[in-house]
Every structure is written in structure tokens, then in C-alpha cells.
Amino acid sequence: MIRLARTSDGPRLRQIEAAAGEPFRELDMARIADDTPPTLETLAVYIDDGRCWVHTEDEVVSSYLIADVVDGYAHVEQVSVHPDYSGRRIGAALITQLDGWARDRGLAGLTLTTYRDVPWNAPYYNRLGFETVDEPTAGLGAIRRHEALNGLDEWPRVAMRRAFT
């Protein structure tokens, strides 16, 4: 089941984020695995604004997605699935939820930034219909510059878009 997140979900979302980072260690990306999850205050902004969804299974929150609006697109700020729930297409279901939210608001599609060579990143999003953006819009470009300033470009990153037709 997918629902809007509640403030009480915040601590669990931080746990999910930490757990979802662990597989990066196997790719020699320990710095990503060690990244601090979003603060409760940051999560509360998304939750209060209705831009955070969770997937629950037997009333346990397994995964979440937070979104922004960037240049007329719904931007996937973060989507994380707890490793105990991986391989069940939960991430795809959360993306589908965001897709409907974006369409209801007349947005042009979805965007995200991600690691080019991590199997559960860009290759996965390609399978979901996202395409690499060679020349990002102003807002998406600003996100990429911010990521680079924070050292995320130590590994190749890309901006991606799935436009509505």
C-alpha cells in the first residue's frame, strides 16, 4: 500500500535511508553509504507539503519517496527502499504514484539525478522510461552543480527525465 507519509514516519524514513545506503559499500562507495539521512525537520517539510509517500507492508513502512517541483517537472529528490524489501518493484510503484501526482498538477513529467553506473540507479530508471538529459534545464542544472559541490561527482552522475506524452 502507498500512502502519504505522516510526521510519525520520520524516524523510520531515516532508518530506511541508512539501510538503503549499505549496498553502496559493495561498489566501493562507502562515502555514499555513510551519508547522513535527511533530518526529521527536512522530512517534515516534505510530509507537511504532501510531497512524501511511503510504501507499507503489514503496516510497516518499507520505502519512501520525496519530491520537489523543478522547472515544471516533478523531481524525485529521493526514493529509498529498505533492502529487506528490494526486488519487489516498490520503487517503481512509488515512481508511478509520483507520476499520477505530477499529472494531476499539470506538470510536464518527472526528473531525477542519479549515479550512471550503479545498477539500481540509472540503468534501473532507464527501464522505467527515463532518459539521460544532456542539457539540463536551469533548475536541474543547479541541482547537478550542488551535487558536484558536495562531492557526489566522485562517481559519474547523470540527470534523467521522463516526459509525459
Buried (B, 14 or more C-beta within 10 A) or exposed (E): EBEBBEEEBBEBBBEBBBBBBEBBEEBEBEBBBEBEBBEEEBBBEBBEEEBBBBBBBEEEBBBBBBBBBBBBBBBBBBBBBBEEBBEBEBBBBBBEBBBEBBBEEEBBBBBBBBBEEBEBBBEBBEEBBBEEBEEBBEBBBEBBEEBEEEEBEEBEBBBBBBEEE
